[in-house]
Every structure is written in C-alpha cells, then in structure tokens.
Amino acid sequence: MRSLDEELTDLADHYRWFAGVEAAPVSPRYAELAAAVARDDDVLAFLGTLPTPKRQANLLLGALQYLHGGPPRDGAELHERVLGDADRLRATMLARATQTNEAARCAALLPLLAGLPGPLALIEVGASAGLCLYPDRYGYEYHRDDDEGGVRVGSASSPVQLSCEVTGRGPVPAAVPRVVRRAGIDLNPLDPADPDDVAWLQALVWPGMDARRDRLTAAAAIAAREPASIVRGDLLAELPGLVAAMPADCTVVVVHTAVLAYLPAAAKEAFVELVGGLPVRWVSQEGVGVLPAVAARLPEAPAAGERRFLLALDGEPLAYTDPHGGRIDWLPAAAALARAGGRQAPSRGSSRACEG
C-alpha cells in the first residue's frame, strides 16, 4: 500500500503536468496557479484529505472560482483561500464534479448527425446540463483553407454562433437535422434553469476564455426553454431503457464527448460492447487514447502527447477535433462521407428510418 507522502508526490507531479501541458497553451493564469499548488505543501496536504478522484486540478480550481466569484490572483491568494475556507471548499469538491459542458463541440458532431436518416432522437451519455443535445438550435460557420466565404448553416438568429475551421476531405453539413427527442444520462445531472448549477458550469471555464463563458450562458438559456429528459444514474444501467423509450421509426443516436475518460477500463469496455448491440448509431468524441479499439483503427499511430479529440461514427475514427470545439481535421476515411454529401445509410440492422 502506498504511503500518503508518495501519493502527495504524485499529486504534485499531476499539478505540474497540468500547468505545463494542459493549461499553459490556453490559460496562463491556471498554469501559474497549478504550478503554485505543486510547490505548496499545505495545499497538497489539504488535497490529501480528499478521495483520490476529488484531487484533480480542474475540480480544485473550479471550486475556488465558484466559491469566490473568480480565480485567485496568484499562488499566495490560492494558499489563503484554501486554508482559510477549507470546510466550504472540501464540501464543494465532495459534492460537485467536473462537468464541463461545451456547446462548441456540436460543430464537430453536426457533420455526422446531419448525414444520418432523420429525424433524430439524441441520447447523450454524461450529459451534464445537456448543452450538446441542441445542435439544431445553434448557428454554424464552417471554413476550409481553400474556401473564402465559408458555409453557414443552422439558425442565424440563435444566440449561440459557432465557427469551425476544417481541413481534409470530410463532409460539411448543408443543414441541421430535425431532432424530435433529447435525452441524457448523468450521475449528477445539472439543471440549465437553475442559476446555481449554471454558476458551477461557469466556474469550470478557465480564466481567459470569456467567449466560452458567454456561449455557455446562452446555450443554457436555450436548454432551459426546451428541457431535455436527463436521467440520473449509471450509463450502463440506464442506456438500454432510454433507447427503448425513444420514438418509433426514428434514428436513435448515442453521443458523448469527453466523458469516458472518467470510467474504469472495464466499464469502458462494457459500454462499447453495450452500445454495439443496441439499434442505434454511435457518435463518440473522446481523447485519442480513451477508446483503444477506436484508436486501433486509425490509419497511423497518433503523435505522442496528442491533445486533440478523436471523432468516430460506430467505432470508425473519422477526424481529429479540438477539445473545446472550433476545428475538424478529417481523416482519409471521411472522404467517402463527403462524396455521398454526408449522407449515411442505416447500420447494425436498425430500420428506424424516420417519419417526416
């Protein structure tokens, strides 16, 4: 059994890694704060009182933002907040979880969703507040390197407007799909109509990303006006029932982004087996190494330290995407979809071709 000192040494390494690899390219403030945690024995000792899954950098820094209305100015203020408000901070970190809900990821999902026979019934695994269940309520602009004007689709009047750079010979959608049902599963669903839940989501947005925070607020307002049905529970237990409850004669799509990394390996394997046996289409957008069976189908091994997500349809990798939305780098396998205008035939023996 490992000693607490060994665990705290590893924890300091985690915060140093987070500072240099995750935060530094996009949020200098978070990089500075995470590096300060790695040097602060008192803060590391506080984290050592929490269960291992609750020690992560995103959760600590998000909780500090949530409780104090913004991030600490520097490592000294972080130290003061942690030690001076330890009880509230501990309670918040135990009660909450990192549930980043980035609507911009829909820009990568849309080209696949728009090519499926519609209308669609969407089921999001790890839905959080369900903001990725509304791809038809947002506006989009896609830009290729060789395209001067770009392609605009979706709602021009939506308060959520998403821009996406595209490389490679994959599909660009001509329109948004018709969605007739929205449902999700989460261990701790968040309510987009609850100001406190929205405040928590806002606190998970890193400093320096004001556009993401504004987009989140606008997407939450859309979701609050048209609530999705999000079930509290385990995805393996709840998914079959949700699929069975979807409207007849519709294409049911199971979708998830940045979720399965939080599952143990055995649970991920069980999920892949489960979704493969259901009459659904499966759209995944996860870190490259999260689903080994999907990554194994890449035409070549990804670069070491690859930070992009891998977008796949029914386990077939089709593109690399930006973790927070805004970019699609299509793989060669996506060219067939582009030649078909993005249209995809039913698969897995499902005949849920939709009624208009």
N, C-alpha and C positions, 0 to 999 in steps of 0.2 A: 504493500500500500504506500502511495506517495505521500510525503510529508507536506504540510501547508507551505513551508518555505519553498519547496520545489514547485508547488502549484503557483505561488506568487511570482516566482522567477519566470515561469512560462507565461503568466498573465502580463508581466512587464514586457516580455517579448511580443505578445499579441498586440499590445498598445503601440509599441514601436513599429511593428509591421503595419498596423492600421494607419499610423501617422505618415509613414513613408510611401506606402503603396496605394492605399485606398483614398486617403484624404488629401495628400499633398497636391495631386494634379487638379483638384476641383474645389477644395475648401481649405485655404491656408490656416484659417482660424481653428478648424477642427484638427488639422495636422499639429499645430502648436499645442493645443490642449491635450491631445492624446499623448504626445511626447512628454508633456509635463506629468501626466499620470504615471507613465513608465518610470519616472525618476522620484516619485513621491511615495515613500514607504507608508505614510499614514493613509493615503487614499487607497493604495493597494491592499492594506490591511482591512479597510472598510469593505472593499470588494470581496476579500476572502471570507467575510461573514455571510455572503450570499451563495445560493446554489450555483454551481458552475455555469449553467445556461444563462444565468442572470448577470454575469460579469462582463458581458460584451460591451465594446466601446459605444456602439450605436445606442444601446439602451441607457447607459450612464449619461452620455452627453444629451440625449433626447430628454431624459427625465430632468436634468438640470435646466434645460430650456423651458420645459413645461412648468416647473415649479417657480421659476424666477422671471418668466417673460422674455427670455433671451439667453444666449450663451454667456459664460464667464468671459471677462475681458482678457484674462491671461491665466497662467498656472497658479498664481497666488490667489486670485479670486476663486478659482475652482477649488483649491485646497480649503479655503474659508467656507465655501458653500457646503462642501461635502461634510466637513467636521462640524459645522455649526447647525446643519439641518439634516443630520444623519437619519433621524427617525422618519421624517417625511420622505426623504429620498429613498430609504430602504423600502418603505411601504409602497411607494410608487413603482419602484423597479420590480417588486414582487407581484404587484397587481397588473402591471402593463407588460406589453411585449412589443418588439419592433415589428410594425405592420405598415411599412412604407407602402403607400397606395398611389402609384404614379400613373395618371391617366395618359401621359405621353407615350406609354408603351403600346397604346392602342394603334399608333401609327404603324408599328411593325406587324401587329396582329391583323389589321384591316385587309391587306392584300390577300391573305389566306382566307379570312372569313368571307370576303366579298366574292370569292370564287366558288364557294360551296352552294349546292342547291338550296334555295331558300323557300319560305322564311326560316329563320334560325331560332332555336331555343338554346340559350347560353347558360352553362354551368361553370362557375369559376371556383376552383379549388384554392383555399387560402385567400378568400375574397376580401378580408379586412372590411372596408366600408363599401366594397363593390364598385369602385370607380372605373374599373376596366370592363364592366358589364354594359357600358353605354357607348360602344364605338359608333353607333348610328346617330348619336346626339352631338357629335363633335364635328368641327370643320378641319380639313386637312389640305396641306400643300406639299406635293412631292417634287423634288428637284433631282435631276440627273446631271452629271458633269457636262453632257452634251445637249442639255435642254435649257434654252434661255428663259422660257416663260414659266415652266413648271406646270404641274397638273393639280387642279383644285377639285376636291370632291367634298361631299358632306354639306353640313349646314353653314352657310356663310354668316348667319346671324347668331350662331352659338357663341357664348362667352368663352368657350374652350376652342382655341385655334391651334392646331399642331402642325409644325413644319418638320419635314423629314428629308434628309439627303440620302440618295440611292445610288449605289454602284452595282455593277453586274447586270446580267440579263434575266432578271426576275420580273414578276408582274407588278404593275402599278394599277391600283383599282380605278375603275371608271365610275363607280358609285358606291354608296354604303349599302349594306344588306338590310333587309327588313328583319327586325328582331321582335318575336312575339312573346317570349318569356325570358326572364332573367332570374337566375337563382345562384346561390353560392353556399359554400361550406367554410366554416372557420371555427377554430377552438374558442375564439373570443371575438365575435362579430362586433364591428363598430357601426354606430348609427349616424349616417351623414346629416340627420336632422338634429342631432344632439350637439350643442355647442362645445361641451367638454370633450367629446370624442373627436370633434374636428380640431380642437385645440391640441390634443395629443398628436394627431396626424401632422399638424403644422409644426409641432416641436421636433418631429422626426426629420424635417427638411433641414439640411445642413446650412450653416451660415454662408452667405454669398450666393445663394440660389433663390433670390426673390421671385424670379419668374415661376419657379416650381411651386412656391408657396401660393402665389396668386392663382395659378392654374388649379391647384388642389382645392382652394376655396370655391372657385367657380364650378368645378366638377362636382363637389359635394352638394352644392345647391341644386344642380341638375338631378343628382341621385335622390335628394330629399324630396323633390317634387314627384318622383316616379319610383317609389321604393322597390328594390329587388327583394326577393324572398331568400334571406340568408339564414341557413340552419346552423345552430351551434352544435359542434360535435366533431368527431374524428372522420377524416375524409374516407378512410377505408370502410367504415361502418355506414356512413350516410350516402355515399355516392350512388350505389345501386338503386336505392329508393328514390332519390331525386331524378335519376334518369327515367325510371318507370313512371314518374308523375308528370313528365313533360307532355305537351300536347301531341296527339297522334298525327302522323303524316308530316312531321317536321324534321329537319336535320338538327339533331342534338349535338352540340359541340362542347366538349370538356376543355377548358382553357386554364392555364396557370402561368404566372410569371414570378420568378424569384421566390419560390415557395418551398420546393422540395429539398433545398439545401438544409432545411431545418429538420428533416426527417432522418432517423437512423437508416443505415443501408438496407436493412431487412424490410423496413416499411416502404422504402422507395421501390425495391424490387416487387413487393406485393402490390403496390399501386400500378406499376407498369403492367403486371400480369392482369390486374383487375380491369383497367381501362381497355386493355387489348381484347377482352372478352365481352365488352358491352357494345350495344348497337349505337355507337357514337363516332364522331370524328374527334381527334385529339390534337390540340394545338398547344405546344409547350414552348416556353421562353425562359430558359434557365442558364445558369453558369455552365461553361463548357464541360466541366468535369462532374456535374451533378447527376447526369443520367449516362452512365458509362456505355450502355447499349446503344444509345443515340450517338454519342461521340465516336463510337467504334465504326460508324457508317460514314464518317467524314472522308472526303477524297484524299486528304493528307492530314497528318497529325497537327494539331494546333500548336502555335508558338508557345514556348514556356512562359508562364505568367499571363496567359491570355485573359483579359478582363472583360471582353465582350460577352454577351449572352449568345446562346445558340437557339435559333428559331427552328422548330420542326413541326411537321404535319404527320400524324400517325407514325411517329418514331423516325421519320426520314428528315435528316438535317437539311435545311434549305437556305439558311442565311445566318450570318453573324449580325447582331444588333447591339445598339448602345444600351447599357443597363438602365438608363433613365429616359430612353426614347430619343428620337431625333435622327437616327441613322440606321440604314439597312445595307448590308454588304452581301448581295446574293451570291450563293454558291452555284456551280455549274448545273446541279440537279434542278434548280428553279427555272432554267430556261424552257423546259417543257411546259410549265405553267404559263409562262409568258407567251409562248406560241399559241396556247389554247385560249388566250385572252384572260387568263386567271381562272377559267372555269375548271372545276374538279368534279370528277364523277363520284357517285356514292361508292363506299367501300365497306368491307367487313360484313357483307351480306345484308346490310341495312337497306330497307326500301322506304325510308322515311322521307320520300320525295314530297315536297310541301305543297299544301294548298295555297293558292294565291289568296 
